[in-house]
Each structure stands twice: as C-alpha cells, then as structure tokens.
Amino acid sequence: MRKILLITGALLLLINTFVGLIFSEFYATHQMLFGDFSIALTTGLLYASYQINTVDGFRIGNTLLLCISGFFRFICAVTASDQTDNNFSLLLFVVILCIEVLLIFISNIMRKK
C-alpha cells in the first residue's frame, strides 16, 4: 500500500505540473508550485500515517480524512493569490495542515496506549 501511495502521489504531482505548464495562461506558476507542494504534503502525511503501526480502524479513518482534507488543501492552494496579505486561502491551507498533523500525532499517541 505504501508503494501505491508514493506512485499515486508522484503521478498526481506530474499531472499537476504538466497542467500548470500547458495552461499557464489560466494556471499561474505560483498556483502550480503551491499545488505541487500540497500534493507532496498529502502524500507524505499519508505515508507517515501508514508508517505508524496503528489499529486498522485508525489507519482507514486517517486515510479517508487525509485524502479529503488534502483535496480541500489542494483547492486552497490553486485558488490562492500571489499576495500574502489578506490571503484567506493561505490561512485555510495552514489551518487544514495543522489539523492533519494533529490527527497523525493523536493517532501516534493512541497507538502507544
């Protein structure tokens, strides 16, 4: 399953990069790079979630929640403006990322009990 996650993440990263290069008029470079960063983060968090030996219920729940939140984080990344001032998409991106990291941290703590 870990290899499938890495291969899928790499393919999504490649597709996003090609879409950004082909449709550069509608898809700005900063959005493409931010989207690539989001895909790489989602892949890394999913991989980290599978590296932790947790109960299957936690693993399935984490996978589902990380995929859904990763999709919303990707949407925030591709809709973000290039300005950092008053950028609601950037704020939402960071909040979602913090929730995801907290989720993995909690599942790691629950594993030890």
TAJO-V581609 format. One record per residue. N is the residue number from 1. RES is the residue in one letter. PHI is phi in radians with two decimals (999 if undefined). PSI is psi in radians with two decimals (NA if undefined). OMEGA is omega in radians with two decimals (NA if undefined). Layout:
# TAJO-V581609
{{N & RES & PHI & PSI & OMEGA} {N & RES & PHI & PSI & OMEGA}}
This chain:
# TAJO-V581609
{{1 & M & 999 & -0.60 & -3.12} {2 & R & -1.14 & -0.68 & 3.12} {3 & K & -1.17 & -0.64 & 3.11} {4 & I & -1.12 & -0.71 & 3.10} {5 & L & -1.06 & -0.79 & -3.12} {6 & L & -1.18 & -0.70 & 3.13} {7 & I & -1.17 & -0.76 & 3.12} {8 & T & -1.11 & -0.75 & 3.10} {9 & G & -1.08 & -0.73 & 3.12} {10 & A & -1.15 & -0.70 & 3.12} {11 & L & -1.16 & -0.74 & 3.10} {12 & L & -1.12 & -0.65 & 3.08} {13 & L & -1.12 & -0.74 & 3.12} {14 & L & -1.14 & -0.76 & 3.12} {15 & I & -1.10 & -0.78 & -3.14} {16 & N & -1.09 & -0.70 & 3.14} {17 & T & -1.15 & -0.77 & 3.12} {18 & F & -1.13 & -0.70 & 3.10} {19 & V & -1.10 & -0.71 & 3.11} {20 & G & -1.13 & -0.62 & 3.13} {21 & L & -1.34 & -0.62 & -3.11} {22 & I & -1.33 & -0.79 & -3.09} {23 & F & -1.80 & 0.90 & -3.07} {24 & S & -1.17 & -0.32 & 3.12} {25 & E & -1.24 & -0.63 & -3.09} {26 & F & -1.77 & -0.34 & -3.02} {27 & Y & -2.14 & 1.68 & -3.02} {28 & A & -1.14 & 2.77 & -3.09} {29 & T & -1.11 & -0.70 & -3.14} {30 & H & -1.16 & -0.58 & 3.09} {31 & Q & -1.21 & -0.69 & 3.11} {32 & M & -1.10 & -0.81 & -3.12} {33 & L & -1.17 & -0.68 & 3.10} {34 & F & -1.17 & -0.67 & 3.06} {35 & G & -1.14 & -0.71 & 3.07} {36 & D & -1.07 & -0.73 & 3.10} {37 & F & -1.08 & -0.71 & 3.13} {38 & S & -1.14 & -0.74 & 3.12} {39 & I & -1.13 & -0.75 & 3.12} {40 & A & -1.11 & -0.69 & 3.09} {41 & L & -1.12 & -0.77 & 3.13} {42 & T & -1.09 & -0.77 & 3.11} {43 & T & -1.10 & -0.76 & 3.12} {44 & G & -1.13 & -0.71 & 3.12} {45 & L & -1.19 & -0.69 & 3.07} {46 & L & -1.12 & -0.71 & 3.12} {47 & Y & -1.12 & -0.74 & 3.10} {48 & A & -1.12 & -0.64 & 3.11} {49 & S & -1.12 & -0.62 & 3.12} {50 & Y & -1.42 & -0.33 & 3.09} {51 & Q & -1.29 & -0.51 & 3.12} {52 & I & -1.37 & 2.20 & 3.13} {53 & N & -1.42 & 1.62 & 3.13} {54 & T & -2.00 & 3.06 & 3.07} {55 & V & -1.14 & 2.60 & -3.09} {56 & D & -1.02 & -0.57 & 3.12} {57 & G & -1.11 & -0.75 & 3.07} {58 & F & -1.12 & -0.72 & -3.10} {59 & R & -1.13 & -0.76 & 3.13} {60 & I & -1.17 & -0.77 & 3.12} {61 & G & -1.10 & -0.76 & 3.11} {62 & N & -1.10 & -0.73 & 3.13} {63 & T & -1.06 & -0.80 & 3.14} {64 & L & -1.12 & -0.83 & -3.12} {65 & L & -1.17 & -0.67 & 3.13} {66 & L & -1.20 & -0.62 & 3.09} {67 & C & -1.17 & -0.78 & -3.13} {68 & I & -1.17 & -0.82 & -3.14} {69 & S & -1.20 & -0.56 & 3.06} {70 & G & -1.13 & -0.64 & 3.08} {71 & F & -1.13 & -0.78 & 3.12} {72 & F & -1.16 & -0.63 & 3.08} {73 & R & -1.15 & -0.65 & 3.08} {74 & F & -1.12 & -0.73 & 3.09} {75 & I & -1.07 & -0.73 & 3.08} {76 & C & -1.08 & -0.67 & -3.10} {77 & A & -1.18 & -0.74 & -3.07} {78 & V & -1.42 & -0.21 & 3.09} {79 & T & -1.79 & -0.01 & -3.11} {80 & A & -1.24 & 2.50 & 3.07} {81 & S & -1.48 & 2.95 & -3.11} {82 & D & -1.42 & -0.12 & 3.09} {83 & Q & -1.56 & 2.44 & 3.10} {84 & T & -1.59 & -0.26 & 3.11} {85 & D & -1.34 & 2.30 & 3.10} {86 & N & 0.92 & 0.74 & -3.12} {87 & N & -1.73 & 1.70 & -3.11} {88 & F & -1.15 & -0.61 & 3.14} {89 & S & -1.12 & -0.70 & 3.12} {90 & L & -1.15 & -0.73 & 3.10} {91 & L & -1.09 & -0.80 & 3.12} {92 & L & -1.11 & -0.65 & 3.09} {93 & F & -1.02 & -0.83 & -3.11} {94 & V & -1.18 & -0.69 & 3.12} {95 & V & -1.11 & -0.79 & 3.12} {96 & I & -1.11 & -0.72 & 3.12} {97 & L & -1.09 & -0.74 & 3.12} {98 & C & -1.11 & -0.69 & 3.10} {99 & I & -1.13 & -0.71 & 3.13} {100 & E & -1.13 & -0.78 & 3.13} {101 & V & -1.13 & -0.70 & 3.09} {102 & L & -1.09 & -0.68 & 3.11} {103 & L & -1.08 & -0.77 & 3.11} {104 & I & -1.19 & -0.69 & 3.11} {105 & F & -1.08 & -0.77 & 3.13} {106 & I & -1.14 & -0.72 & 3.12} {107 & S & -1.16 & -0.54 & 3.07} {108 & N & -1.20 & -0.70 & 3.11} {109 & I & -1.17 & -0.72 & -3.14} {110 & M & -1.14 & -0.47 & 3.13} {111 & R & -1.17 & -0.62 & -3.06} {112 & K & -1.33 & -0.29 & -3.12} {113 & K & -1.48 & NA & NA}}
